[in-house]
Amino acid sequence: MSGQEKPVTRSHDRLPPGQKLVHNWPVLDLGVHPEVSLEKWELRIHGQVEKPVTLKWEQFLALPQFTDVSDFHCVTTWSRYDIEFKGVAFFTIVDLVKPKTSATHVFFKSYDGYSTNNPLTTCLDDDVLIAHTADGKALTIEHGGPARVIIPKRYAWKGAKFIREITFLDRDILGFWEVRG
């Protein structure tokens, strides 16, 4: 599967309408901060794939690592520019599990009960990753550590914190906020 490459020149108007630029990193979540030790953490990847897998933390870190600098936008009207994220590129996940041609959507589930849906094509952008580091430091629990989904071209609510499961689907299903209207 091939991805969608970044444009050579970034937009000069990076702040989406209605957003305000911040220099801190506000914490917004469901109010649940699941404490999952690295020894117990696992990421299950399954569904419409040829090779389902469950990765332990050490196996996740042993995959090729990817660094991307991207902007981060929240639907609560704030944006932060140029966060350096490090983790595993979604392309690596795709190469690992080999989605079937029937796979059209990806459903992410978190350790805090959150879930979110995305078209597979959205996840195939070259800047999508499962991040464990931001700006050179391990993700704190407040920001979704030990690992979270980063989809820079979508608002943050589409990238699940505390990631525990990735399901490739042949249809779209509703995530946490879609179920709640």
Residue, then its C-alpha position, 0 to 999 in steps of 0.5 A: m500500500s502506498g501513502q500520501e506524501k507531504p507537500v514540498t512546501r507547508s502551508h503558510d496559513r497553518l492555523p485552522p479557522g477558529q483555532k488559537l496558537v498555544h505554546n504549552w500542551p493542554v491536557l484534555d481527556l476522559g478524566v481517566h489516566p490508566e496506569v499500564s506498566l510497560e511490562k503489561w502493555e500490549l498492542r493488539i492488531h487484528g481484523q481484516v489482516e493476513k497476519p494479526v499480531t499482539l505486540k509487547w512493549e519491547q517488540f513495539l520498540a524493536l520495530p523501525q522507529f520513525t520521527d515526524v515534526s507536525d502540528f497538533h490541533c484540538v477541537t477545543t480550539w487550540s493548536r500547537y506547532d512543530i511537535e517532534f513525535k517519535g514512534v512506529a509509522f503506521f506504514t510499518i504496522v501495515d507492512l507487519v499485518k498485511p491488511k486484506t483488500s477488504a480493509t477500508h477503515v481502522f478502529f482504535k481502542s484505548y486503555d481508558g475505554y476511548s475509541t475512534n474510527n478513521p478511513l484507512t486512506t487517512c491512516l496511510d498518510d506518511d506522517v501517521l504514527i503510534a508515538h511514544t515520544a514527544d519533543g525528545k521525552a517519553l509521552t507522559i500519562e497525561h498526554g496518552g503515554p506510553a503510546r498514542v496515535i498521531i494523525p496530524k491532518r486530523y484533529a487530535w480526537k481522531g488519534a487515540k491516547f493510551i492505545r491498546e488495539i488497532t482493528f482493520l475493518d471492512r466498514d466504518i463503525l462509530g467511535f466514542w464521540e460518534v456514539r455520543g453525538 
